[in-house]
Amino acid sequence: MFSRILCASLVLAFLCFPEITAQTDYKEQWPGFRGPYAVGIVDNANTPIEWNAESGKNIKWKTRIPGLGHSCPVIWDDYLFVTTAVSGSGEDYLKVGLYGDIDMVDDESVHEFKVYCLNKNTGEIIWEHLSHKGVPKTKRHTKSSQANCTPVTDGKHLVVYFGSEGLFCYDLKGKLLWQKDLGVINAGPYTEPDVEWGIASSPVIHKEKIIIQCDVTGENFLALFDLENGEEIWRTHRDEVSTWCTPAIYEKNGRTQIIVNGFKHMGGYDFDTGKEIWKMSGGGDAPVPTPVIAHELIFLNNAHGRYSPIYVVKPEAKGDITLDKDSTTNEYIVWSIERGGAYMQTPLIYGEYLYNLRGNGSLSCFHATTGELMYKQSLGVSGGVTASGIASDGKLYFTSENGYVYVVKAGPEYERLAKNNMDDICMATPAISKGCIYFRTAKYLIAVSAE
């Protein structure tokens, strides 16, 4: 069941590990969820249009990863990192598709929470580490995993977050630098406090600090930790229900904001102090998408329950900027729509346009700065979509849960270029790096390349 191991031990891993090269351009790395600056874009990457994992067409390599995890692959130079949770039961139950059940997976076996480092060029496993072993402290949804949070790296440190099982920091050779217990962290529907769905908010690194958004059933907070030693710098209480959103960073003129999505409390916080700068309510009641920064604007998007909005906010916002009833704009909100946002998927803003993909495969294209709807088109997805879209060189890539990747031409008119088969369930957002797209499926890591 286990993938091939390049090095038999940590000692051998150090001997085999290639030298870390200095980064040439941060924009060419894929250091965390949604890549550089969380925008989901790397241009000049020569990414392929067509492939087939079943036949092997344009498949560079394929490596099996044990266990189950929806965390996304991250890349620094030639190294690819991913996390997983290996159930002692030997079964990784996963129910995909469009459904509204709140069911949990009843698996109380001992799990191994692991992090892997692979050579991105060959798929060889360089090292693997067991971060934690034990019965999960919270259950997961039938569509979730015990390893949802995407790791993050700055080229020196690798931060791995397993929620209730802890926050871990490694160097890129796999040496554990520190670990931190944040307590039991359970996220579930606010209407059913005994239901446990698992967490998904990924850590963010900025200026040698780690940002954690922890909106859960219980004490909600946004916190900043020191990257070198894990020391908590500040913690700000949030009046919020459970969310599964990864925060974003907006920095201009020496001022840095942490931007968070939410239901009761979307907003911006001061990076240095944790103090609230602005806030608004009016989102879906189980938000997942990450805020996106583009065109000197903040794009917020979510959908669940009564609401499915898209909001476009000026970063100069301050105070409570919640829209008045029947209003779509105000001093700080440039444009918005009340219905049409996505539940799980972070929007893709590429060039002049915002591409909003919903869970049923409906793709809407808006002019990003005006809100004009350019088109609304079904991709023809059978089942559902969880992964967020990515883009490169004028091509948009959208991945369905049943393992098909739809390649769409960027621009104000819809044109599908290809439909490609990954031959496995796909829940994670893929990564881009120099001629390759890296997909994390239910069982494998797969590198796709036209070269």
C-alpha positions as CSV (number, residue, x, y, z in Angstrom):
1,M,0.0,0.0,0.0
2,F,2.8,2.4,0.7
3,S,4.7,4.3,-2.0
4,R,8.3,3.7,-2.7
5,I,10.7,5.3,-0.3
6,L,13.9,6.9,-1.7
7,C,15.7,7.0,1.6
8,A,15.3,4.3,4.3
9,S,15.8,6.6,7.2
10,L,16.2,10.2,8.2
11,V,19.9,9.9,8.1
12,L,19.8,8.7,4.5
13,A,17.3,11.4,3.7
14,F,19.9,14.0,4.7
15,L,22.5,12.3,2.5
16,C,20.2,12.1,-0.5
17,F,18.6,15.5,-0.2
18,P,19.7,17.8,-3.0
19,E,20.9,21.3,-2.2
20,I,18.1,23.9,-1.8
21,T,18.6,26.4,-4.6
22,A,17.9,30.1,-4.0
23,Q,14.5,31.1,-5.3
24,T,14.6,33.0,-8.5
25,D,11.2,34.5,-8.2
26,Y,8.5,34.0,-5.5
27,K,5.9,34.0,-8.3
28,E,7.4,30.9,-9.7
29,Q,7.0,28.9,-6.5
30,W,3.8,27.3,-5.2
31,P,4.3,27.8,-1.5
32,G,0.9,27.3,0.0
33,F,-2.8,27.0,-0.7
34,R,-3.5,28.5,-4.2
35,G,0.1,29.2,-4.9
36,P,1.9,32.6,-4.8
37,Y,-0.2,35.2,-3.0
38,A,-3.1,32.7,-3.0
39,V,-4.2,33.8,-6.4
40,G,-4.0,30.4,-8.2
41,I,-1.9,31.7,-11.1
42,V,1.6,31.1,-12.5
43,D,2.2,32.4,-16.0
44,N,5.0,31.5,-18.5
45,A,4.8,27.9,-17.2
46,N,4.1,26.1,-20.5
47,T,1.3,24.0,-18.9
48,P,-0.4,21.3,-21.0
49,I,-3.9,21.3,-22.5
50,E,-4.5,17.6,-23.0
51,W,-3.6,14.5,-21.0
52,N,-5.1,11.2,-19.8
53,A,-4.0,9.5,-16.5
54,E,-5.7,6.3,-17.6
55,S,-3.8,5.9,-20.8
56,G,-0.6,7.7,-19.6
57,K,-0.8,10.5,-22.2
58,N,1.3,13.4,-21.0
59,I,1.7,11.9,-17.5
60,K,5.3,12.6,-16.3
61,W,5.0,10.5,-13.1
62,K,2.5,9.0,-10.7
63,T,3.3,8.3,-7.0
64,R,0.9,6.6,-4.6
65,I,0.4,8.4,-1.2
66,P,-1.0,6.3,1.6
67,G,-4.1,7.3,3.6
68,L,-6.5,10.1,2.8
69,G,-6.0,13.9,2.6
70,H,-7.5,16.8,0.8
71,S,-4.6,19.1,1.5
72,C,-3.0,20.5,-1.7
73,P,0.5,19.9,-2.9
74,V,2.9,22.8,-2.3
75,I,6.2,23.4,-4.1
76,W,9.5,25.1,-3.4
77,D,12.2,24.8,-6.1
78,D,12.4,21.0,-6.8
79,Y,10.6,19.9,-3.7
80,L,6.9,19.0,-3.4
81,F,5.2,18.6,0.0
82,V,1.9,17.0,1.0
83,T,0.2,15.7,4.1
84,T,-2.0,12.7,4.7
85,A,-3.8,10.8,7.5
86,V,-3.5,7.0,7.4
87,S,-6.3,5.2,9.2
88,G,-5.6,2.2,11.2
89,S,-8.8,0.6,10.0
90,G,-7.3,0.3,6.5
91,E,-10.4,2.0,5.1
92,D,-10.7,5.6,3.9
93,Y,-14.4,6.1,3.4
94,L,-15.2,9.0,1.2
95,K,-18.6,10.0,-0.3
96,V,-18.4,12.6,-3.1
97,G,-21.0,14.3,-5.2
98,L,-23.8,16.8,-4.5
99,Y,-25.6,16.0,-1.3
100,G,-26.6,17.8,1.9
101,D,-26.1,15.1,4.6
102,I,-24.3,16.2,7.8
103,D,-23.1,12.6,8.5
104,M,-19.7,12.0,10.1
105,V,-17.3,9.1,9.5
106,D,-17.2,6.8,12.6
107,D,-13.5,5.8,12.5
108,E,-12.0,5.6,16.0
109,S,-8.9,3.7,14.9
110,V,-5.4,5.0,15.5
111,H,-4.3,7.3,12.6
112,E,-0.9,8.3,11.5
113,F,-0.7,12.0,10.6
114,K,2.2,12.3,8.1
115,V,4.0,14.7,5.9
116,Y,5.8,13.7,2.7
117,C,8.5,15.4,0.6
118,L,8.9,14.4,-3.0
119,N,11.2,15.3,-5.8
120,K,8.9,17.2,-8.1
121,N,10.8,16.1,-11.2
122,T,10.7,12.4,-10.6
123,G,8.0,11.7,-8.0
124,E,10.5,9.9,-5.8
125,I,9.8,10.2,-2.1
126,I,12.8,12.0,-0.4
127,W,11.5,11.8,3.1
128,E,8.4,11.2,5.2
129,H,7.7,12.0,8.8
130,L,5.1,11.0,11.3
131,S,3.8,14.2,12.9
132,H,1.3,12.5,15.2
133,K,-0.1,9.1,16.0
134,G,-3.4,8.5,17.8
135,V,-7.1,8.4,17.5
136,P,-8.4,11.6,15.9
137,K,-9.6,14.0,18.5
138,T,-12.6,15.0,16.3
139,K,-14.5,13.2,13.6
140,R,-14.7,14.2,9.9
141,H,-17.5,14.7,7.4
142,T,-18.1,11.9,4.9
143,K,-16.7,14.2,2.2
144,S,-13.8,15.4,4.3
145,S,-10.5,14.0,5.5
146,Q,-8.3,14.2,8.6
147,A,-5.7,16.1,6.5
148,N,-7.5,19.0,4.9
149,C,-5.2,21.9,5.7
150,T,-2.6,22.7,3.0
151,P,1.0,23.1,4.4
152,V,3.0,26.3,3.7
153,T,6.6,27.0,3.1
154,D,8.9,30.1,2.8
155,G,11.8,28.1,1.4
156,K,13.4,27.5,4.8
157,H,10.5,26.3,6.9
158,L,7.6,24.0,6.3
159,V,4.5,24.5,8.5
160,V,2.1,21.7,8.7
161,Y,-1.3,22.0,10.5
162,F,-3.4,19.0,11.6
163,G,-5.9,21.0,13.7
164,S,-6.5,19.2,17.0
165,E,-3.4,17.1,16.4
166,G,-1.2,20.1,16.4
167,L,0.9,22.7,14.5
168,F,4.3,21.5,13.3
169,C,7.3,23.3,11.8
170,Y,10.0,21.5,9.9
171,D,13.0,22.6,7.9
172,L,13.0,21.5,4.2
173,K,15.2,18.5,5.1
174,G,12.6,17.1,7.4
175,K,14.0,18.1,10.8
176,L,11.3,19.0,13.3
177,L,12.0,22.5,14.6
178,W,9.0,22.8,16.9
179,Q,5.5,21.7,17.5
180,K,2.5,23.3,19.2
181,D,-0.7,22.0,20.7
182,L,-3.7,24.3,20.0
183,G,-6.2,22.2,21.8
184,V,-9.2,20.4,20.5
185,I,-10.4,22.2,17.3
186,N,-13.8,21.1,16.0
187,A,-15.6,22.8,13.1
188,G,-19.2,21.8,12.3
189,P,-22.6,23.3,11.6
190,Y,-23.6,26.0,14.1
191,T,-27.1,24.6,14.2
192,E,-25.7,21.1,15.3
193,P,-23.0,21.6,17.9
194,D,-22.4,17.9,18.4
195,V,-21.6,17.4,14.7
196,E,-17.9,17.2,13.8
197,W,-16.9,17.9,10.2
198,G,-13.1,18.5,10.5
199,I,-11.2,21.7,9.8
200,A,-9.7,23.0,6.6
201,S,-8.3,26.5,7.1
202,S,-4.6,26.4,6.0
203,P,-1.8,28.3,7.7
204,V,-0.2,31.4,6.0
205,I,3.4,32.6,6.4
206,H,4.1,36.3,6.1
207,K,7.1,38.2,7.4
208,E,8.4,35.3,9.4
209,K,5.1,34.9,11.2
210,I,2.3,32.3,10.9
211,I,-1.3,33.2,10.7
212,I,-4.0,30.8,11.8
213,Q,-7.8,31.5,11.4
214,C,-9.6,29.2,13.8
215,D,-13.4,29.6,13.5
216,V,-14.8,26.6,15.2
217,T,-17.6,25.2,17.5
218,G,-16.5,27.0,20.6
219,E,-13.8,29.7,21.0
220,N,-13.1,31.4,17.7
221,F,-9.9,33.3,17.1
222,L,-7.4,34.7,14.7
223,A,-3.8,34.3,15.9
224,L,-0.2,35.2,14.9
225,F,2.7,32.9,15.8
226,D,6.5,33.4,15.5
227,L,7.8,31.2,12.7
228,E,11.1,30.5,14.4
229,N,9.8,29.1,17.7
230,G,6.0,28.9,17.5
231,E,5.5,31.5,20.2
232,E,2.1,33.1,20.2
233,I,2.4,36.8,19.5
234,W,-1.3,37.8,19.6
235,R,-4.7,36.2,19.6
236,T,-7.9,38.1,18.7
237,H,-11.4,36.7,19.5
238,R,-13.9,36.4,16.6
239,D,-17.6,36.4,17.0
240,E,-18.2,33.8,14.3
241,V,-19.6,30.4,13.6
242,S,-17.5,27.5,12.1
243,T,-15.7,28.4,8.9
244,W,-13.2,26.6,6.7
245,C,-11.5,29.7,5.2
246,T,-7.8,30.4,4.7
247,P,-7.0,34.0,5.4
248,A,-5.2,36.3,2.8
249,I,-2.7,39.2,3.1
250,Y,-3.1,42.7,1.7
251,E,0.0,44.9,2.0
252,K,0.4,48.5,0.7
253,N,2.2,51.6,1.9
254,G,3.7,49.9,4.9
255,R,0.3,48.7,6.2
256,T,-0.5,45.0,6.3
257,Q,-4.0,43.6,6.7
258,I,-5.1,40.1,7.4
259,I,-8.2,39.5,5.3
260,V,-10.7,36.9,6.5
261,N,-13.9,35.4,5.1
262,G,-16.8,34.5,7.3
263,F,-20.6,34.5,7.8
264,K,-21.1,36.9,10.7
265,H,-17.6,38.5,10.4
266,M,-15.8,39.0,7.2
267,G,-13.2,41.7,7.5
268,G,-9.6,43.0,7.9
269,Y,-7.3,42.9,10.9
270,D,-4.0,44.7,11.6
271,F,-1.1,42.3,11.0
272,D,1.0,43.7,13.8
273,T,-1.6,44.0,16.6
274,G,-4.5,41.8,15.6
275,K,-6.9,44.7,16.0
276,E,-10.0,44.8,13.8
277,I,-9.9,47.4,11.0
278,W,-13.2,46.7,9.2
279,K,-15.9,44.1,9.2
280,M,-19.1,43.1,7.5
281,S,-21.8,40.5,7.7
282,G,-24.1,38.9,5.2
283,G,-22.3,35.8,3.9
284,G,-23.2,32.2,3.6
285,D,-23.5,30.4,6.9
286,A,-20.7,27.8,6.3
287,P,-18.0,29.8,4.3
288,V,-15.0,28.0,2.8
289,P,-13.4,30.2,0.0
290,T,-10.3,32.2,0.6
291,P,-10.4,36.0,0.0
292,V,-8.6,37.0,-3.2
293,I,-6.6,40.3,-3.7
294,A,-6.6,41.6,-7.3
295,H,-6.8,45.0,-9.0
296,E,-6.2,46.7,-5.6
297,L,-9.5,45.2,-4.4
298,I,-10.6,42.5,-2.0
299,F,-12.9,39.8,-3.4
300,L,-15.0,37.8,-0.9
301,N,-17.2,34.9,-2.0
302,N,-19.3,32.3,-0.2
303,A,-22.5,30.4,-0.3
304,H,-24.6,28.3,2.1
305,G,-28.0,28.6,3.6
306,R,-30.0,31.8,2.6
307,Y,-27.0,33.7,1.2
308,S,-24.6,33.2,-1.7
309,P,-22.9,36.6,-2.2
310,I,-19.9,38.0,-4.0
311,Y,-18.5,41.2,-2.5
312,V,-15.8,43.4,-3.9
313,V,-14.3,45.7,-1.2
314,K,-11.9,48.6,-1.2
315,P,-8.9,47.9,1.1
316,E,-9.3,51.4,2.6
317,A,-12.4,50.1,4.4
318,K,-12.8,50.9,8.0
319,G,-15.5,50.2,10.6
320,D,-18.7,48.2,9.9
321,I,-19.3,48.3,6.1
322,T,-22.2,45.9,6.0
323,L,-24.6,46.8,3.2
324,D,-27.9,48.3,3.9
325,K,-31.0,46.3,2.9
326,D,-31.5,46.3,-0.8
327,S,-28.2,47.9,-1.5
328,T,-25.4,46.5,-3.6
329,T,-22.8,49.2,-3.1
330,N,-21.6,51.7,-0.5
331,E,-18.6,53.8,0.3
332,Y,-16.3,50.8,0.5
333,I,-18.1,48.1,-1.5
334,V,-17.5,48.5,-5.2
335,W,-20.0,46.0,-6.4
336,S,-21.8,42.9,-5.1
337,I,-24.3,40.3,-6.0
338,E,-26.7,38.8,-3.5
339,R,-26.8,35.3,-5.0
340,G,-24.5,33.4,-7.2
341,G,-21.3,32.9,-5.1
342,A,-19.6,29.6,-4.5
343,Y,-19.8,27.4,-1.4
344,M,-16.5,25.6,-1.6
345,Q,-14.4,27.1,-4.4
346,T,-12.2,30.2,-4.2
347,P,-12.8,32.4,-7.2
348,L,-10.2,32.8,-9.9
349,I,-9.3,36.4,-10.9
350,Y,-7.2,36.3,-14.1
351,G,-6.6,39.4,-16.1
352,E,-9.7,41.6,-16.2
353,Y,-12.1,38.8,-15.3
354,L,-13.4,37.0,-12.3
355,Y,-14.3,33.3,-12.8
356,N,-16.7,31.9,-10.3
357,L,-17.2,28.1,-10.3
358,R,-20.0,26.7,-8.2
359,G,-20.3,23.1,-6.9
360,N,-22.6,22.0,-9.6
361,G,-20.1,23.0,-12.3
362,S,-21.8,26.3,-13.3
363,L,-19.1,28.8,-14.3
364,S,-19.8,32.5,-14.3
365,C,-17.4,35.1,-15.7
366,F,-17.7,38.7,-14.5
367,H,-15.7,41.8,-15.3
368,A,-13.7,42.0,-12.1
369,T,-13.8,45.7,-11.4
370,T,-17.4,46.5,-12.7
371,G,-19.3,43.3,-11.9
372,E,-20.7,43.0,-15.5
373,L,-21.7,39.4,-16.2
374,M,-19.9,38.2,-19.3
375,Y,-21.2,34.7,-19.4
376,K,-22.7,31.9,-17.4
377,Q,-22.0,28.4,-18.7
378,S,-22.2,24.8,-17.3
379,L,-19.0,22.8,-17.7
380,G,-21.1,19.7,-17.9
381,V,-19.8,18.2,-14.7
382,S,-21.3,14.9,-13.5
383,G,-21.3,15.0,-9.7
384,G,-19.7,17.9,-7.8
385,V,-16.7,20.3,-7.7
386,T,-14.7,21.0,-4.5
387,A,-11.3,22.1,-5.9
388,S,-10.6,25.8,-6.8
389,G,-9.6,26.8,-10.3
390,I,-6.1,27.7,-11.3
391,A,-4.7,29.5,-14.4
392,S,-1.6,29.7,-16.6
393,D,-0.8,31.2,-20.0
394,G,-4.4,32.0,-20.9
395,K,-5.8,28.7,-19.8
396,L,-8.2,28.0,-16.9
397,Y,-8.2,24.6,-15.2
398,F,-11.2,23.4,-13.2
399,T,-11.2,20.0,-11.5
400,S,-14.3,17.9,-10.7
401,E,-14.6,15.5,-7.9
402,N,-15.0,12.5,-10.2
403,G,-11.6,13.2,-11.7
404,Y,-12.1,15.3,-14.9
405,V,-10.2,18.5,-15.5
406,Y,-11.9,21.1,-17.8
407,V,-9.6,23.4,-19.6
408,V,-11.2,26.7,-20.6
409,K,-9.8,29.6,-22.6
410,A,-9.5,32.7,-20.5
411,G,-11.5,35.7,-21.7
412,P,-15.0,37.1,-21.8
413,E,-16.4,34.4,-24.1
414,Y,-16.7,30.8,-23.1
415,E,-14.6,28.3,-25.0
416,R,-13.7,24.8,-23.7
417,L,-10.3,23.6,-24.9
418,A,-10.2,20.1,-23.4
419,K,-11.7,17.6,-20.9
420,N,-9.0,15.4,-19.3
421,N,-9.3,12.3,-17.2
422,M,-7.4,11.9,-13.9
423,D,-8.8,8.4,-13.4
424,D,-9.4,9.0,-9.7
425,I,-11.4,11.1,-7.3
426,C,-10.0,14.7,-7.1
427,M,-10.8,17.0,-4.1
428,A,-7.7,19.1,-3.8
429,T,-6.7,22.2,-5.8
430,P,-3.7,21.4,-8.1
431,A,-0.4,23.2,-8.2
432,I,1.6,24.6,-11.1
433,S,5.4,24.7,-11.5
434,K,7.5,25.1,-14.7
435,G,5.8,23.0,-17.4
436,C,3.9,20.8,-15.0
437,I,0.5,20.7,-13.2
438,Y,0.6,18.6,-10.0
439,F,-2.7,16.9,-9.0
440,R,-3.4,15.3,-5.7
441,T,-6.1,12.6,-6.2
442,A,-7.6,10.3,-3.6
443,K,-4.7,7.8,-4.0
444,Y,-1.9,9.5,-5.9
445,L,0.2,12.5,-6.7
446,I,0.3,13.0,-10.4
447,A,2.6,15.2,-12.5
448,V,1.1,16.3,-15.9
449,S,3.4,17.7,-18.5
450,A,3.5,18.2,-22.3
451,E,7.3,18.0,-22.3
